[in-house]
């Protein structure tokens, strides 16, 4: 694979999301197809070596940070959770409520400080929504899991420790996230990122909220509070 054109990738994403517009099925299908395309691009890239990545199922060190998602991501996640077995769905719903009450007004540093895992992490440390996990979660990798834990601890002490990661993967999915946001804005839809916990809780608590967003309604803090 030659030099990857991130500007062209961002423009492609923006155009396809804009064309999908306010059709829920088409929008979610387009998001899934673009995500799959990014995954294939990553695997085919000469800059990707899975043997160098230390991220594994059960490692949840980075799952204590604020994660920003766009509303189609929230729709996909809410739909996925609603298809889980009833008992598991109940656990997630309860955890979303508890976690949102704990983190809704916290800054990124404060969120790390309380060290509460994402609402979608199960007892074994596995991600319950892995197939539809956020784009920005997909952007993060580490070559050493211990360095992630150390970096988070040092962050609380006001120190800045670097974590080696695959920068191509990081830029690939961050560009996808930006392109989706731009495409939504171009279609007259909400294109701002929202905290994962708050948005999915909102969509599951008020199913009509998804239709409102697809009609062009903008989110505000009072919707999520």
Secondary structure by P-SEA (a helix, b strand, c coil): cccccaaaaaaaaaaaaaaacccaaaaaaaaaaaaaaaaaaaaacccccccccccccccccccccbbbbcaaaaaaaaaaaaaccaaaaaaaaaaaaaaaaacccccaaaaaaaccccccccccccccccccccccccccccccaaaaaaaaaaaaacbbbbbbccaaaaaaaaaaaaaaaaaaaaaccccccccaaaaaaaaaaccaaaaaaaacccccccccc
